[in-house]
């Protein structure tokens, strides 16, 4: 089992091909095959993070995603944001979230504070 750095797209594709058989039959940790898979996944993740970064969602996208995920309505968000018209203003991007809204959305619905702050 040859482990080399992933420097380009060709190396990346070769690494994916090398680990793909292990997904159907995952080797035991601590075995040579398990160690190979662990190291290769680390290298693949590092390459993907550098070359295929995923942008965090906007605050509105994060709220809408949680609404869809949990089957929430505008009425459900009122305790966290305010009256329905204010919720609609936030969801339509006409009003920014305040710090109390961010805290409430995070605490009540488990939405990542980082997504709501959009650092």
C-alpha positions in Angstrom: 0.0 0.0 0.0 1.7 3.1 -1.3 0.8 6.4 0.4 1.8 9.6 -1.4 0.8 13.2 -1.2 -2.2 14.4 -3.2 -0.8 17.3 -5.3 -3.2 17.5 -8.2 -6.5 16.3 -9.6 -4.9 13.1 -11.0 -3.5 12.2 -7.6 -6.9 13.0 -6.0 -8.8 10.7 -8.4 -6.2 7.9 -7.8 -6.7 8.3 -4.0 -10.4 8.0 -4.3 -10.1 4.9 -6.5 -7.6 3.4 -3.9 -10.0 3.8 -1.0 -13.3 3.0 -2.7 -13.1 -0.8 -2.2 -12.9 -0.2 1.6 -16.3 1.5 1.8 -18.1 -1.7 1.1 -15.9 -3.7 3.5 -14.4 -1.4 6.0 -11.2 -2.8 7.5 -10.6 -3.0 11.3 -8.9 0.0 12.9 -5.2 -0.8 13.7 -4.8 -3.2 10.9 -2.5 -2.2 8.0 -5.6 -1.8 5.8 -7.3 0.2 8.5 -4.3 2.5 8.9 -4.1 2.9 5.1 -7.7 3.9 4.9 -7.4 6.3 7.8 -4.3 8.1 6.3 -5.8 8.2 2.8 -9.1 9.7 4.1 -7.1 12.4 6.0 -5.2 13.2 2.8 -8.4 13.3 0.7 -10.2 15.5 3.2 -7.2 18.0 3.2 -7.2 18.1 -0.6 -10.9 18.7 -0.7 -10.9 21.4 1.9 -8.2 23.2 0.0 -9.6 22.8 -3.5 -13.3 22.3 -3.0 -14.2 24.6 -0.1 -17.9 24.6 1.0 -19.1 28.1 1.8 -21.1 28.3 5.0 -24.8 29.2 4.5 -26.1 32.7 4.9 -28.2 33.3 8.0 -31.4 33.2 6.0 -30.4 30.0 4.3 -29.6 28.4 7.7 -33.0 29.4 9.1 -34.9 28.2 6.0 -33.0 24.9 6.1 -33.9 24.3 9.7 -37.5 25.2 8.9 -37.6 22.7 6.2 -35.7 20.1 8.2 -38.0 20.4 11.2 -41.2 21.2 9.5 -41.3 24.7 11.1 -43.6 27.5 10.1 -43.4 31.2 10.4 -45.6 31.0 13.5 -43.0 28.6 15.1 -40.3 31.3 14.6 -42.3 34.1 16.3 -41.0 33.4 19.8 -37.4 33.7 18.5 -37.7 36.6 16.1 -41.0 38.5 16.8 -44.3 38.9 15.1 -45.0 37.3 11.8 -44.2 40.4 9.8 -40.8 40.6 11.4 -40.2 36.9 10.6 -41.1 37.5 7.0 -38.8 40.6 6.9 -35.9 38.5 8.1 -36.6 35.6 5.7 -36.9 38.0 2.8 -33.6 39.7 3.7 -35.2 43.0 4.5 -34.2 43.0 8.2 -31.0 41.8 9.7 -30.9 39.5 12.7 -30.3 41.1 16.1 -28.2 39.5 18.8 -31.2 38.5 20.8 -32.8 36.9 17.7 -29.5 35.0 17.0 -29.4 33.7 20.6 -33.1 32.7 20.5 -32.7 30.9 17.1 -29.6 29.1 18.4 -31.1 28.0 21.7 -34.7 27.2 20.5 -33.9 25.6 17.2 -30.3 24.5 17.4 -29.2 26.6 14.4 -25.4 27.1 14.5 -24.6 30.5 15.9 -21.7 30.7 13.4 -24.2 30.4 10.5 -26.5 33.0 12.0 -23.6 35.5 12.6 -22.1 34.6 9.2 -18.5 35.3 10.1 
